Amino acid sequence: MSDDLDSALWKAAWRFSDARIHALARKVIHAMQRMPASGVFGGDYRFKSVWDEYCREVQEGPHPMLEAAFDQTVDPMIARHIDQLDKSERQLLEIALADGANDPGDIATAVRKSLPSIAIDRDLSKFANY
């Protein structure tokens, strides 16, 4: 295999990995949007979903106890979506993440790391009670 082809294959794998990790993160977000807000922030906000509360935690936190609670909520969702991946897709993602993708590490870690970057951009002003 030529070096050019080898390089092109790696770049394609990394691009695929980045896009697929983002899509998995979006699936987790969708699941969080379907969960009613827990009320953990009291009456200061009129959040509708756990995703809204997660965004607030990312933007205004960290609060160690809340971080742990969100991890316990998010991690099983991530695991479920990874378990649904085809074996060959999972292998490709693992290889790409292990060798130079933008977000090195395992699939679950990459998905978990992408959630805050999406949450930070969410406008929460419409939920404020003040």
Phi and psi in degrees as GROMACS dihedral restraints (atoms count N, CA, C in turn):
[ dihedral_restraints ]
;  ai    aj    ak    al  type     phi  dphi    fc
    3     4     5     6     1   -74.4    20    10
    4     5     6     7     1   157.2    20    10
    6     7     8     9     1   -62.2    20    10
    7     8     9    10     1   -36.3    20    10
    9    10    11    12     1   -63.5    20    10
   10    11    12    13     1   -42.8    20    10
   12    13    14    15     1   -68.2    20    10
   13    14    15    16     1   -42.1    20    10
   15    16    17    18     1   -59.1    20    10
   16    17    18    19     1   -45.9    20    10
   18    19    20    21     1   -62.9    20    10
   19    20    21    22     1   -42.9    20    10
   21    22    23    24     1   -64.0    20    10
   22    23    24    25     1   -38.8    20    10
   24    25    26    27     1   -65.3    20    10
   25    26    27    28     1   -42.3    20    10
   27    28    29    30     1   -64.4    20    10
   28    29    30    31     1   -43.8    20    10
   30    31    32    33     1   -61.0    20    10
   31    32    33    34     1   -40.9    20    10
   33    34    35    36     1   -64.6    20    10
   34    35    36    37     1   -42.0    20    10
   36    37    38    39     1   -63.3    20    10
   37    38    39    40     1   -41.2    20    10
   39    40    41    42     1   -66.8    20    10
   40    41    42    43     1   -42.1    20    10
   42    43    44    45     1   -63.7    20    10
   43    44    45    46     1   -43.5    20    10
   45    46    47    48     1   -60.4    20    10
   46    47    48    49     1   -44.9    20    10
   48    49    50    51     1   -59.9    20    10
   49    50    51    52     1   -48.1    20    10
   51    52    53    54     1   -58.9    20    10
   52    53    54    55     1   -45.3    20    10
   54    55    56    57     1   -66.8    20    10
   55    56    57    58     1   -41.4    20    10
   57    58    59    60     1   -70.2    20    10
   58    59    60    61     1   -38.3    20    10
   60    61    62    63     1   -62.7    20    10
   61    62    63    64     1   -42.8    20    10
   63    64    65    66     1   -61.7    20    10
   64    65    66    67     1   -41.7    20    10
   66    67    68    69     1   -65.3    20    10
   67    68    69    70     1   -39.0    20    10
   69    70    71    72     1   -64.6    20    10
   70    71    72    73     1   -40.6    20    10
   72    73    74    75     1   -61.4    20    10
   73    74    75    76     1   -40.9    20    10
   75    76    77    78     1   -63.1    20    10
   76    77    78    79     1   -35.5    20    10
   78    79    80    81     1   -65.8    20    10
   79    80    81    82     1   -40.9    20    10
   81    82    83    84     1   -64.5    20    10
   82    83    84    85     1   -43.0    20    10
   84    85    86    87     1   -60.1    20    10
   85    86    87    88     1   -44.4    20    10
   87    88    89    90     1   -58.9    20    10
   88    89    90    91     1   -42.7    20    10
   90    91    92    93     1   -63.7    20    10
   91    92    93    94     1   -40.3    20    10
   93    94    95    96     1   -67.3    20    10
   94    95    96    97     1   -33.2    20    10
   96    97    98    99     1   -68.7    20    10
   97    98    99   100     1   -22.8    20    10
   99   100   101   102     1   -87.3    20    10
  100   101   102   103     1    -8.5    20    10
  102   103   104   105     1   -92.5    20    10
  103   104   105   106     1   126.2    20    10
  105   106   107   108     1   -61.5    20    10
  106   107   108   109     1   148.0    20    10
  108   109   110   111     1   -57.1    20    10
  109   110   111   112     1   144.1    20    10
  111   112   113   114     1   -83.2    20    10
  112   113   114   115     1   -20.6    20    10
  114   115   116   117     1    85.6    20    10
  115   116   117   118     1    13.9    20    10
  117   118   119   120     1   -60.6    20    10
  118   119   120   121     1   -23.6    20    10
  120   121   122   123     1   -96.9    20    10
  121   122   123   124     1     9.6    20    10
  123   124   125   126     1    67.2    20    10
  124   125   126   127     1  -150.7    20    10
  126   127   128   129     1   -86.7    20    10
  127   128   129   130     1     2.8    20    10
  129   130   131   132     1   -70.5    20    10
  130   131   132   133     1   -22.3    20    10
  132   133   134   135     1  -135.7    20    10
  133   134   135   136     1   152.7    20    10
  135   136   137   138     1  -108.2    20    10
  136   137   138   139     1    56.1    20    10
  138   139   140   141     1   -65.4    20    10
  139   140   141   142     1   146.2    20    10
  141   142   143   144     1  -102.6    20    10
  142   143   144   145     1   -23.8    20    10
  144   145   146   147     1  -142.2    20    10
  145   146   147   148     1   166.3    20    10
  147   148   149   150     1   -62.6    20    10
  148   149   150   151     1   -32.4    20    10
  150   151   152   153     1   -61.3    20    10
  151   152   153   154     1   -41.6    20    10
  153   154   155   156     1   -59.3    20    10
  154   155   156   157     1   -45.6    20    10
  156   157   158   159     1   -65.2    20    10
  157   158   159   160     1   -38.7    20    10
  159   160   161   162     1   -62.2    20    10
  160   161   162   163     1   -44.0    20    10
  162   163   164   165     1   -60.0    20    10
  163   164   165   166     1   -41.6    20    10
  165   166   167   168     1   -61.7    20    10
  166   167   168   169     1   -43.7    20    10
  168   169   170   171     1   -61.9    20    10
  169   170   171   172     1   -42.8    20    10
  171   172   173   174     1   -64.4    20    10
  172   173   174   175     1   -42.6    20    10
  174   175   176   177     1   -77.1    20    10
  175   176   177   178     1   -32.5    20    10
  177   178   179   180     1  -115.3    20    10
  178   179   180   181     1    -8.8    20    10
  180   181   182   183     1   -86.2    20    10
  181   182   183   184     1  -161.2    20    10
  183   184   185   186     1   -90.2    20    10
  184   185   186   187     1   149.6    20    10
  186   187   188   189     1  -118.6    20    10
  187   188   189   190     1   108.1    20    10
  189   190   191   192     1   -50.0    20    10
  190   191   192   193     1   -41.5    20    10
  192   193   194   195     1   -67.5    20    10
  193   194   195   196     1   -37.2    20    10
  195   196   197   198     1   -70.9    20    10
  196   197   198   199     1   -37.7    20    10
  198   199   200   201     1   -57.6    20    10
  199   200   201   202     1   -44.4    20    10
  201   202   203   204     1   -63.5    20    10
  202   203   204   205     1   -41.2    20    10
  204   205   206   207     1   -65.4    20    10
  205   206   207   208     1   -41.6    20    10
  207   208   209   210     1   -66.5    20    10
  208   209   210   211     1   -39.0    20    10
  210   211   212   213     1   -59.2    20    10
  211   212   213   214     1   -42.0    20    10
  213   214   215   216     1   -67.2    20    10
  214   215   216   217     1   -25.3    20    10
  216   217   218   219     1   -82.5    20    10
  217   218   219   220     1   -45.5    20    10
  219   220   221   222     1   -78.2    20    10
  220   221   222   223     1   -40.9    20    10
  222   223   224   225     1   -56.2    20    10
  223   224   225   226     1   -45.1    20    10
  225   226   227   228     1   -65.0    20    10
  226   227   228   229     1   -32.5    20    10
  228   229   230   231     1   -64.7    20    10
  229   230   231   232     1   -45.3    20    10
  231   232   233   234     1   -61.3    20    10
  232   233   234   235     1   -47.0    20    10
  234   235   236   237     1   -59.2    20    10
  235   236   237   238     1   -41.8    20    10
  237   238   239   240     1   -61.8    20    10
  238   239   240   241     1   -43.2    20    10
  240   241   242   243     1   -69.4    20    10
  241   242   243   244     1   -35.6    20    10
  243   244   245   246     1   -67.1    20    10
  244   245   246   247     1   -40.7    20    10
  246   247   248   249     1   -61.1    20    10
  247   248   249   250     1   -26.2    20    10
  249   250   251   252     1   -81.6    20    10
  250   251   252   253     1    -9.4    20    10
  252   253   254   255     1   -69.9    20    10
  253   254   255   256     1   146.3    20    10
  255   256   257   258     1   -62.7    20    10
  256   257   258   259     1   145.2    20    10
  258   259   260   261     1   -56.6    20    10
  259   260   261   262     1   -42.1    20    10
  261   262   263   264     1   -68.3    20    10
  262   263   264   265     1   -35.8    20    10
  264   265   266   267     1   -66.5    20    10
  265   266   267   268     1   -42.6    20    10
  267   268   269   270     1   -61.1    20    10
  268   269   270   271     1   -42.5    20    10
  270   271   272   273     1   -63.2    20    10
  271   272   273   274     1   -43.2    20    10
  273   274   275   276     1   -62.2    20    10
  274   275   276   277     1   -43.8    20    10
  276   277   278   279     1   -61.8    20    10
  277   278   279   280     1   -44.7    20    10
  279   280   281   282     1   -62.8    20    10
  280   281   282   283     1   -40.8    20    10
  282   283   284   285     1   -65.6    20    10
  283   284   285   286     1   -47.0    20    10
  285   286   287   288     1   -63.4    20    10
  286   287   288   289     1   -41.3    20    10
  288   289   290   291     1   -70.0    20    10
  289   290   291   292     1   -29.2    20    10
  291   292   293   294     1   -78.7    20    10
  292   293   294   295     1   -16.4    20    10
  294   295   296   297     1  -132.1    20    10
  295   296   297   298     1    66.0    20    10
  297   298   299   300     1    96.5    20    10
  298   299   300   301     1     6.1    20    10
  300   301   302   303     1   -67.2    20    10
  301   302   303   304     1   168.5    20    10
  303   304   305   306     1   -60.4    20    10
  304   305   306   307     1   -27.2    20    10
  306   307   308   309     1  -126.9    20    10
  307   308   309   310     1    79.4    20    10
  309   310   311   312     1   -65.1    20    10
  310   311   312   313     1   151.6    20    10
  312   313   314   315     1   129.3    20    10
  313   314   315   316     1  -168.5    20    10
  315   316   317   318     1   -81.7    20    10
  316   317   318   319     1   172.4    20    10
  318   319   320   321     1   -62.9    20    10
  319   320   321   322     1   -46.9    20    10
  321   322   323   324     1   -60.2    20    10
  322   323   324   325     1   -42.7    20    10
  324   325   326   327     1   -63.1    20    10
  325   326   327   328     1   -42.0    20    10
  327   328   329   330     1   -64.0    20    10
  328   329   330   331     1   -42.4    20    10
  330   331   332   333     1   -64.9    20    10
  331   332   333   334     1   -46.4    20    10
  333   334   335   336     1   -59.5    20    10
  334   335   336   337     1   -39.5    20    10
  336   337   338   339     1   -70.7    20    10
  337   338   339   340     1   -24.8    20    10
  339   340   341   342     1   -81.6    20    10
  340   341   342   343     1   -22.0    20    10
  342   343   344   345     1   -61.1    20    10
  343   344   345   346     1   -48.3    20    10
  345   346   347   348     1   -61.6    20    10
  346   347   348   349     1   -33.9    20    10
  348   349   350   351     1   -67.5    20    10
  349   350   351   352     1   -26.3    20    10
  351   352   353   354     1   -80.9    20    10
  352   353   354   355     1   -41.9    20    10
  354   355   356   357     1   -65.7    20    10
  355   356   357   358     1   -33.5    20    10
  357   358   359   360     1   -64.7    20    10
  358   359   360   361     1   -27.1    20    10
  360   361   362   363     1   -87.3    20    10
  361   362   363   364     1    -4.3    20    10
  363   364   365   366     1   -75.8    20    10
  364   365   366   367     1   130.8    20    10
  366   367   368   369     1   -82.9    20    10
  367   368   369   370     1   114.5    20    10
  369   370   371   372     1  -102.0    20    10
  370   371   372   373     1     5.0    20    10
  372   373   374   375     1   -61.1    20    10
  373   374   375   376     1   -29.0    20    10
  375   376   377   378     1   -70.1    20    10
  376   377   378   379     1   -12.7    20    10
  378   379   380   381     1   -95.3    20    10
  379   380   381   382     1    -9.6    20    10
  381   382   383   384     1   -69.7    20    10
  382   383   384   385     1   142.6    20    10
  384   385   386   387     1   -98.7    20    10
  385   386   387   388     1     9.1    20    10
